[in-house]
Amino acid sequence: MTLAHEAVSSETIETPAEVAARLNASGATLRLSEAEAVTYDEGRDVDDERMIINMGPQHPSTHGVLRLMMELRGETVERTKPVIGYLHTGMEKTAEGLTYLQGPTNVTRMDYAAPLFSELAFSLAVEELLDVEIPERATWIRMLMTELNRMSSHLLFLATNGMDLGAVGMMLYGWKEREEVLRFFEKVTGLRMNHNYIRPGGVAADLPDGWEDGLVAFLDQLPKRLEEFDTLMTGQPIWRDRTQGIGVITTEEAVALGATGPILRSTGFGWDLRRDEPYLAYDEVEFDVIVGTYGDTFDRYAIRLNEIRESMRIVRQCIEKMPPGDYRVQDSKVTPPPRGRIDESMEALIHHFKIFTEGYKVPEGEVYAKVESPRGELGCYIVSDGGPSPLRMHIRGPSFVNLQTLPHLMKGGLIADAVAVVSSVDPIMGEVDR
């Protein structure tokens, strides 16, 4: 792995249109309807080894209800068609019937492995429409919590990635370390996941007394665990044979397909919104952007493993620099009254009742806010008509966009490698179908 401070460039980069044309001409994508798939075998030579199979949607290694239609020649994958929609919940349409205060309870369920990032993107978009500036402490709490969430998401990836390729022990070890992060989340937010913690105007509650102690103890023990993961997988010959040179993609292809996050960085292109378009207080902390060289399955694994180490650096800086002050903006139009005031003041009770039943009105306009989630660029686009609920909302889910790379990553590989490739993309289907 390389620590990149500048984006990698090439003198002979193809234009996105040229790359798109080349990818289309490669024939990696299976453009076959359901009806055509039924009659696929008719009129073919009996000696032709090609056949169509389904991988999923009920399959442990598709990481959710993802269906892959594959055209195989023997055990070689010729073409692939990702089929989505089995989990569709209409969350973007649901958002139009929820107030801005209720919005985080909806978006947090999209990427259930990294829910705080969805809450953050939504909150940043609403705050830009409201033109409010949140307190400094709220900013640092958000950064602390999302970096911990990045660590828990990548630990889950390491666990399932190992399991997908037969490293059963890695599933147990990765899951165990992730549990430590989820325990901290439960201590702070009351929930292990789907927190509704990051809200427009700040966060739902301040950090509890003594929050640093358990967190520092966890950060002290994790480096040793990561070294064990390195020993278990990184230097293991079987692991390298199953991942190196498998599912290769170039920078130009990744950009043309809209891929971001570890997939794009595995090609050597050091693009990270935290550094290149800073939000929160990322311009006040030190960290490195981890990039790969070959754009293969091994690089995507190694990037996530090393990003855990960089997130640990950021979390330690958040602990050291955590400022005092309010954890949410003190604006009665946006912020509910303190819980203790409700029992003492009729005005506070009325204020609490109205803000939770009617919500607050947001000025007309449209906005797009984006953050660097564990899977890439997570964006939230909101159109406001001046009411208490969004007129329209759209989420740019990185898992959805990154699935476009699957046919090109799989082409020419063995069906056994298809499992490794899907795992290395790390899709979350709740974010794909929304």
C-alpha positions as CSV (number, residue, x, y, z in Angstrom):
1,M,0.0,0.0,0.0
2,T,1.0,3.6,-0.6
3,L,0.3,6.7,1.4
4,A,-0.8,9.2,-1.2
5,H,-1.0,13.0,-0.8
6,E,-1.6,13.8,-4.4
7,A,-3.9,12.2,-6.9
8,V,-2.1,9.9,-9.4
9,S,-2.2,11.1,-12.9
10,S,-1.2,9.7,-16.3
11,E,-0.1,11.4,-19.5
12,T,-2.2,9.0,-21.6
13,I,-5.5,9.0,-19.8
14,E,-8.5,8.1,-22.1
15,T,-11.5,10.3,-22.0
16,P,-14.5,9.0,-20.0
17,A,-16.4,8.6,-23.3
18,E,-13.6,6.5,-24.8
19,V,-13.4,4.3,-21.7
20,A,-17.2,3.9,-21.7
21,A,-17.1,2.8,-25.3
22,R,-14.3,0.4,-24.6
23,L,-16.2,-1.1,-21.7
24,N,-19.3,-1.5,-23.7
25,A,-17.4,-3.2,-26.5
26,S,-15.8,-5.6,-24.1
27,G,-19.2,-7.4,-23.6
28,A,-18.7,-7.9,-19.9
29,T,-22.4,-7.0,-19.1
30,L,-25.0,-9.6,-19.8
31,R,-27.8,-7.8,-21.6
32,L,-30.4,-10.5,-21.5
33,S,-34.1,-10.2,-20.5
34,E,-35.9,-12.8,-18.4
35,A,-37.7,-14.1,-21.4
36,E,-34.5,-14.4,-23.4
37,A,-32.8,-16.2,-20.6
38,V,-35.6,-18.9,-20.6
39,T,-35.0,-19.6,-24.3
40,Y,-31.2,-19.2,-24.1
41,D,-30.4,-22.9,-24.8
42,E,-32.6,-23.2,-27.9
43,G,-30.7,-23.7,-31.1
44,R,-27.3,-23.8,-29.5
45,D,-24.7,-26.5,-30.2
46,V,-24.8,-29.3,-27.7
47,D,-21.0,-29.0,-27.4
48,D,-21.2,-25.4,-26.4
49,E,-20.2,-25.1,-22.7
50,R,-22.0,-21.8,-22.1
51,M,-24.8,-21.7,-19.7
52,I,-26.8,-19.1,-17.6
53,I,-26.9,-19.5,-13.8
54,N,-28.2,-17.4,-11.0
55,M,-26.0,-16.5,-8.0
56,G,-28.5,-15.1,-5.4
57,P,-30.6,-13.4,-4.4
58,Q,-30.6,-15.9,-1.5
59,H,-26.8,-16.4,-1.3
60,P,-24.6,-15.7,1.7
61,S,-21.8,-14.3,-0.4
62,T,-23.9,-11.7,-2.2
63,H,-24.0,-9.7,1.0
64,G,-27.7,-9.2,0.9
65,V,-30.5,-9.8,-1.7
66,L,-28.3,-9.2,-4.8
67,R,-28.9,-11.5,-7.8
68,L,-26.2,-12.0,-10.3
69,M,-27.2,-13.6,-13.7
70,M,-24.0,-15.1,-15.0
71,E,-23.1,-16.5,-18.4
72,L,-20.5,-19.2,-17.9
73,R,-18.3,-21.0,-20.3
74,G,-17.2,-24.0,-18.1
75,E,-16.2,-22.3,-14.9
76,T,-15.2,-19.0,-16.6
77,V,-17.5,-16.0,-16.2
78,E,-18.1,-14.5,-19.6
79,R,-20.8,-11.9,-18.8
80,T,-22.7,-10.8,-15.7
81,K,-25.9,-8.9,-15.1
82,P,-26.5,-7.6,-11.5
83,V,-30.2,-7.6,-10.7
84,I,-31.4,-5.4,-7.9
85,G,-34.7,-4.4,-6.4
86,Y,-35.5,-7.3,-4.1
87,L,-35.1,-5.1,-1.0
88,H,-36.7,-1.9,-2.3
89,T,-38.3,0.1,0.5
90,G,-39.0,3.5,-1.0
91,M,-37.1,5.4,1.6
92,E,-36.6,8.4,-0.6
93,K,-40.3,8.7,-1.2
94,T,-40.9,8.0,2.5
95,A,-38.8,11.1,3.3
96,E,-41.3,13.3,1.6
97,G,-43.9,12.4,4.3
98,L,-41.5,12.9,7.2
99,T,-40.4,16.2,8.8
100,Y,-36.8,17.2,8.7
101,L,-36.6,16.3,12.4
102,Q,-37.9,12.8,11.6
103,G,-35.6,12.4,8.5
104,P,-32.6,10.8,10.3
105,T,-34.8,7.9,11.5
106,N,-35.4,7.1,7.9
107,V,-32.0,7.5,6.2
108,T,-30.1,5.8,9.0
109,R,-31.6,2.5,7.8
110,M,-30.1,2.7,4.3
111,D,-26.5,1.7,5.0
112,Y,-27.1,-0.4,8.1
113,A,-23.4,-1.1,8.4
114,A,-22.5,2.6,8.5
115,P,-25.7,4.4,9.5
116,L,-24.1,7.5,11.0
117,F,-22.8,8.6,7.6
118,S,-26.4,8.6,6.1
119,E,-27.5,10.7,9.1
120,L,-24.5,13.1,8.6
121,A,-25.1,13.6,4.9
122,F,-28.8,14.3,5.5
123,S,-28.1,16.7,8.4
124,L,-25.4,18.6,6.4
125,A,-27.9,19.2,3.6
126,V,-30.7,20.4,5.9
127,E,-28.3,22.7,7.8
128,E,-27.1,24.3,4.5
129,L,-30.7,25.0,3.6
130,L,-31.4,26.4,7.1
131,D,-28.1,28.4,6.9
132,V,-27.2,27.4,10.5
133,E,-23.8,26.8,11.9
134,I,-23.5,24.0,14.5
135,P,-21.4,24.4,17.6
136,E,-17.8,23.3,17.4
137,R,-18.3,20.5,19.9
138,A,-21.1,19.0,17.8
139,T,-18.7,19.0,14.8
140,W,-16.0,17.1,16.6
141,I,-18.5,14.6,18.1
142,R,-19.8,13.9,14.6
143,M,-16.3,13.3,13.4
144,L,-15.5,11.1,16.3
145,M,-18.6,9.0,15.8
146,T,-18.3,8.6,12.0
147,E,-14.7,7.6,12.1
148,L,-15.6,4.9,14.7
149,N,-18.4,3.9,12.4
150,R,-15.9,3.6,9.5
151,M,-13.8,1.3,11.7
152,S,-16.8,-0.9,12.6
153,S,-17.8,-1.1,9.0
154,H,-14.3,-2.1,7.8
155,L,-14.1,-4.6,10.6
156,L,-17.3,-6.1,9.4
157,F,-15.9,-6.2,5.9
158,L,-12.8,-8.0,7.1
159,A,-15.0,-10.5,8.9
160,T,-17.2,-11.3,5.9
161,N,-14.4,-11.0,3.4
162,G,-12.5,-13.6,5.3
163,M,-15.5,-15.9,5.6
164,D,-16.3,-15.6,1.8
165,L,-12.9,-16.9,1.0
166,G,-12.8,-19.6,3.6
167,A,-11.0,-17.9,6.5
168,V,-13.6,-18.8,9.1
169,G,-11.5,-17.6,12.0
170,M,-11.5,-14.0,10.5
171,M,-15.2,-13.9,10.8
172,L,-15.0,-14.5,14.5
173,Y,-12.1,-12.1,15.1
174,G,-13.6,-9.2,13.0
175,W,-17.0,-9.6,14.6
176,K,-15.5,-9.5,18.1
177,E,-13.6,-6.2,17.5
178,R,-16.6,-4.7,15.8
179,E,-18.7,-5.5,18.9
180,E,-16.4,-3.2,21.0
181,V,-17.3,-0.2,18.7
182,L,-21.0,-1.1,18.8
183,R,-20.9,-1.2,22.6
184,F,-19.5,2.4,22.6
185,F,-22.3,3.4,20.2
186,E,-24.9,1.9,22.6
187,K,-23.4,3.8,25.5
188,V,-23.5,7.1,23.6
189,T,-26.7,6.8,21.5
190,G,-28.7,4.1,23.3
191,L,-28.6,1.9,20.2
192,R,-26.1,-0.4,18.5
193,M,-27.2,0.6,15.0
194,N,-29.8,2.9,13.3
195,H,-29.0,5.5,15.9
196,N,-30.9,8.7,14.9
197,Y,-28.0,10.4,16.7
198,I,-26.7,12.9,14.2
199,R,-29.6,15.3,13.6
200,P,-29.9,18.7,11.8
201,G,-28.5,21.2,14.3
202,G,-26.0,18.9,16.0
203,V,-26.3,15.6,17.8
204,A,-29.1,14.0,19.9
205,A,-27.1,14.0,23.2
206,D,-23.8,14.9,24.6
207,L,-21.0,12.3,25.2
208,P,-21.6,10.6,28.6
209,D,-19.3,11.1,31.5
210,G,-16.1,8.9,31.3
211,W,-16.6,8.3,27.6
212,E,-12.8,8.6,26.9
213,D,-11.7,5.8,29.2
214,G,-13.3,2.8,27.5
215,L,-12.5,4.2,24.1
216,V,-8.8,4.8,24.8
217,A,-8.6,1.2,26.1
218,F,-10.1,-0.1,22.9
219,L,-7.8,2.0,20.7
220,D,-4.8,0.7,22.7
221,Q,-5.6,-3.0,22.1
222,L,-6.8,-2.7,18.5
223,P,-3.3,-2.3,16.8
224,K,-2.3,-5.7,18.2
225,R,-5.4,-7.3,16.7
226,L,-4.8,-5.7,13.3
227,E,-1.3,-7.1,13.3
228,E,-2.9,-10.6,14.0
229,F,-5.2,-10.0,11.0
230,D,-2.1,-9.2,8.9
231,T,-0.5,-12.4,10.0
232,L,-3.7,-14.4,9.4
233,M,-4.5,-13.1,5.9
234,T,-2.1,-10.5,4.4
235,G,1.0,-12.7,4.4
236,Q,-0.9,-15.9,3.8
237,P,0.0,-17.6,0.5
238,I,-3.5,-19.0,-0.1
239,W,-5.1,-15.6,0.7
240,R,-2.8,-13.8,-1.8
241,D,-3.5,-16.4,-4.5
242,R,-7.2,-15.9,-4.1
243,T,-7.0,-12.1,-4.2
244,Q,-4.0,-10.8,-6.1
245,G,-4.7,-10.1,-9.8
246,I,-8.4,-10.9,-9.3
247,G,-11.0,-8.4,-10.3
248,V,-8.6,-5.8,-11.7
249,I,-9.9,-2.3,-12.6
250,T,-8.0,0.8,-13.9
251,T,-8.3,4.4,-12.7
252,E,-9.9,5.4,-16.0
253,E,-12.4,2.6,-15.8
254,A,-13.3,3.3,-12.2
255,V,-13.9,7.0,-13.0
256,A,-16.0,6.2,-16.1
257,L,-18.2,3.9,-14.0
258,G,-18.5,6.4,-11.2
259,A,-16.8,4.2,-8.6
260,T,-15.5,5.9,-5.5
261,G,-14.1,4.9,-2.1
262,P,-11.7,1.9,-1.8
263,I,-12.5,0.7,-5.3
264,L,-11.2,4.0,-6.9
265,R,-8.3,4.3,-4.5
266,S,-7.2,0.7,-5.2
267,T,-6.3,1.9,-8.7
268,G,-3.8,4.4,-7.3
269,F,-6.1,7.5,-7.5
270,G,-6.0,9.1,-4.1
271,W,-9.4,10.7,-4.0
272,D,-10.9,11.2,-0.6
273,L,-13.6,13.8,0.2
274,R,-12.2,14.2,3.8
275,R,-9.0,15.6,2.3
276,D,-9.9,16.9,-1.1
277,E,-13.2,18.6,-0.2
278,P,-13.0,18.8,3.6
279,Y,-16.2,18.9,5.7
280,L,-16.6,18.9,9.5
281,A,-13.1,19.5,10.9
282,Y,-11.1,17.2,8.7
283,D,-8.8,20.0,7.7
284,E,-7.7,20.2,11.4
285,V,-6.6,16.6,11.8
286,E,-3.7,14.6,10.3
287,F,-4.3,11.4,8.4
288,D,-3.1,9.7,5.2
289,V,-5.2,8.6,2.2
290,I,-4.5,5.0,1.5
291,V,-4.2,4.0,-2.1
292,G,-3.3,0.8,-3.9
293,T,-1.4,0.0,-7.1
294,Y,-3.0,-2.7,-9.1
295,G,-6.8,-2.1,-8.5
296,D,-7.3,-5.8,-7.6
297,T,-9.2,-7.6,-4.9
298,F,-6.1,-7.7,-2.6
299,D,-5.7,-3.9,-2.9
300,R,-9.3,-3.3,-1.9
301,Y,-8.9,-5.6,1.1
302,A,-5.5,-4.0,2.2
303,I,-6.9,-0.4,1.8
304,R,-9.8,-1.1,4.2
305,L,-7.4,-2.8,6.7
306,N,-5.1,0.2,6.7
307,E,-8.0,2.7,6.7
308,I,-8.8,1.4,10.2
309,R,-5.4,2.5,11.3
310,E,-5.9,6.0,9.9
311,S,-9.3,6.2,11.5
312,M,-7.7,5.4,14.8
313,R,-5.3,8.3,14.3
314,I,-8.3,10.6,13.7
315,V,-10.2,9.3,16.7
316,R,-7.3,9.9,19.0
317,Q,-7.0,13.5,17.7
318,C,-10.7,13.9,18.3
319,I,-10.3,12.8,21.9
320,E,-7.4,15.2,22.4
321,K,-9.0,18.2,20.7
322,M,-12.7,17.7,21.8
323,P,-13.8,21.2,22.7
324,P,-16.3,22.1,25.4
325,G,-19.6,23.7,24.7
326,D,-23.1,22.9,23.3
327,Y,-23.7,19.7,21.4
328,R,-26.5,21.2,19.4
329,V,-27.4,24.6,18.1
330,Q,-29.4,26.8,20.5
331,D,-32.1,27.9,18.2
332,S,-35.6,27.3,19.4
333,K,-36.9,27.1,15.9
334,V,-34.8,24.0,15.2
335,T,-33.9,22.6,18.6
336,P,-36.3,21.0,21.1
337,P,-36.2,22.3,24.7
338,P,-34.0,20.4,27.2
339,R,-35.8,17.4,28.6
340,G,-35.7,18.7,32.2
341,R,-37.5,21.9,31.2
342,I,-40.6,20.0,30.0
343,D,-41.6,19.1,33.5
344,E,-41.2,22.7,34.7
345,S,-42.6,24.9,32.0
346,M,-45.8,24.8,30.0
347,E,-44.2,26.9,27.3
348,A,-41.4,24.3,27.0
349,L,-44.0,21.5,26.8
350,I,-45.9,23.3,24.0
351,H,-42.6,24.0,22.2
352,H,-41.6,20.3,22.5
353,F,-45.0,19.1,21.3
354,K,-45.2,21.4,18.3
355,I,-41.6,20.8,17.1
356,F,-42.1,17.0,17.2
357,T,-45.6,17.0,15.7
358,E,-45.3,19.8,13.1
359,G,-41.6,20.0,12.6
360,Y,-39.8,23.2,11.5
361,K,-40.0,24.9,8.2
362,V,-36.9,25.0,5.9
363,P,-36.4,27.8,3.4
364,E,-37.0,27.1,-0.3
365,G,-34.1,25.8,-2.3
366,E,-32.1,22.8,-3.3
367,V,-28.8,21.4,-2.0
368,Y,-26.4,18.5,-2.4
369,A,-24.2,17.5,0.5
370,K,-21.7,14.7,0.3
371,V,-19.5,12.8,2.7
372,E,-16.8,10.1,2.4
373,S,-18.5,6.9,3.7
374,P,-16.7,3.6,4.0
375,R,-17.9,2.7,0.5
376,G,-17.3,6.0,-1.3
377,E,-19.1,9.2,-1.9
378,L,-22.4,9.3,-0.1
379,G,-24.5,12.3,-1.2
380,C,-27.9,13.7,-0.2
381,Y,-29.8,15.9,-2.6
382,I,-32.8,17.7,-1.1
383,V,-35.4,20.1,-2.7
384,S,-37.3,22.2,-0.2
385,D,-40.6,24.1,-1.0
386,G,-40.5,26.0,2.3
387,G,-42.4,23.4,4.2
388,P,-41.5,21.1,7.1
389,S,-40.8,18.2,4.9
390,P,-38.6,17.7,1.8
391,L,-40.4,18.2,-1.5
392,R,-37.9,15.7,-3.0
393,M,-34.9,13.8,-1.7
394,H,-32.4,11.6,-3.4
395,I,-29.5,9.7,-2.0
396,R,-26.4,9.0,-4.1
397,G,-25.6,5.6,-2.6
398,P,-22.0,4.5,-3.3
399,S,-23.0,0.8,-3.1
400,F,-25.5,1.4,-5.9
401,V,-23.0,3.1,-8.2
402,N,-20.1,0.7,-7.4
403,L,-22.2,-2.3,-8.5
404,Q,-21.7,-1.1,-12.1
405,T,-18.1,-2.4,-11.8
406,L,-19.1,-6.0,-11.1
407,P,-19.5,-7.2,-14.7
408,H,-16.1,-5.7,-15.6
409,L,-14.3,-7.0,-12.5
410,M,-15.7,-10.6,-13.1
411,K,-15.2,-11.0,-16.8
412,G,-12.7,-13.7,-17.6
413,G,-12.4,-14.9,-14.1
414,L,-13.5,-18.2,-12.5
415,I,-16.8,-18.5,-10.8
416,A,-15.0,-19.1,-7.5
417,D,-13.4,-15.7,-8.0
418,A,-16.8,-14.1,-8.4
419,V,-17.4,-14.5,-4.6
420,A,-14.1,-12.7,-3.9
421,V,-14.9,-9.9,-6.2
422,V,-18.4,-9.3,-4.8
423,S,-17.0,-9.3,-1.3
424,S,-14.2,-6.8,-2.3
425,V,-16.9,-4.3,-3.6
426,D,-18.5,-4.5,-0.1
427,P,-22.1,-3.6,-1.2
428,I,-24.8,-2.9,1.3
429,M,-28.1,-3.7,-0.4
430,G,-30.2,-1.4,1.9
431,E,-28.3,1.5,0.3
432,V,-28.6,0.0,-3.2
433,D,-32.4,-0.4,-3.2
434,R,-33.2,2.4,-0.6
